[in-house]
Amino acid sequence: MSAVRKRGGKHSYYIDLGVIDKESIQKEKGGLAAKKYMGEINVFEFCLTKIGRAVFGVVLAAVVAAGVVGNVNDATKLDKKEPVISNPIANVNDMAADILTGKTLYVAGDSIAYGTGSEGGFGKAVARKYGMTFINEAADGATLAPNIADNVNGGTRACICTIVTSSDELEKADYILLEGGINDAWNKAAVGTLTDGFDAVYDETTMTGALEKTLEYLAENHSEKRVAYVFPHGGLFADRDNWYKTYKPAILAVLQKWDVPYIDIEENAPPMGPHGISGLSDKYTSDGIHPNAAGYEHFYMEPIAALLMNL
């Protein structure tokens, strides 16, 4: 069994193989560990560090740009005594396949996760390449906050957080990917305030409160699952828009509090969408917003596979 231990900054962890020392975990980590870790061994096995994400971003960018990366042993901190890998791209894929094949991936989110521009979205692309079973409960137009009016189709938009906390499919999952917030920003949903500690009463009428409640639910009821978050590609908003000023920082604050790893596709891909590069939008989206099959495969699939591989 693997124990998650703290190393360095607040969100920096490594996997220490061996017997789990509960007292050390409780002593080293407060908050979530003290409340959540002790009821179930390894609430979330998080080993993707900020440095690790940066390294993988560099590796993946090199793969896309040049088709070549450096020594994978160096990039992934493997044993220096191992021989240099002659075909690093193939071996990165082999490593992911060894870990992911046969596992079940659950996705909940909005149209980016649903796959409005290509059925099944990024989850289907990852699952198909790496031999995973795929469960998609994402909903087109969904928000993190509940009871947001749908000004396009009428009625009320689906709520991602409600979908997750009421799902019967989570029991089947090995990996849970959440995505959302774009429609909250577009529809000016109430952002809310991050709570102190882990025994708070969450204002579930707000985006922040609903997301916190969802992560608490997963920690308490599905502690054996590997949970992570996906931020979409750039170009959907102008730099001055509230997505960057308010909504995205609020989501990041929740993820950091609950120690949830994430991948930000905007950091790994050029901007596509209304405020992106028009040529890329024409090639990699179906409508200037939603990725098509090529967009998911080119910009989403490998960064997400790397994230899953390191949960």
Secondary structure, 3 states (H helix, E strand, C coil): CEEEEECCCCCCEEEEECCCCHHHHHHHCCCHHHHHHCCCCCCCCCCCCHHHHHHHHHHHHHHHHHCCCCCHHHHCCCCCCCCCCCCHHHHHHHHHHHHHCCCEEEEECCHHHHCCCCCCHHHHHHHHHHCCEEEECCCCCCECCCCCECCCCCCECCEHHHHHHCCCCHHHCCEEEEECCHHHHHCCCCCCCCCCCCCCCCCCCCHHHHHHHHHHHHHHHCCCCEEEEEECCCCCCCCCCHHHHHHHHHHHHHHHHCCCCEEEHHHCCCCCCCCCCHHHHHHHECCCCCECHHHHHHHHHHHHHHHHHCC
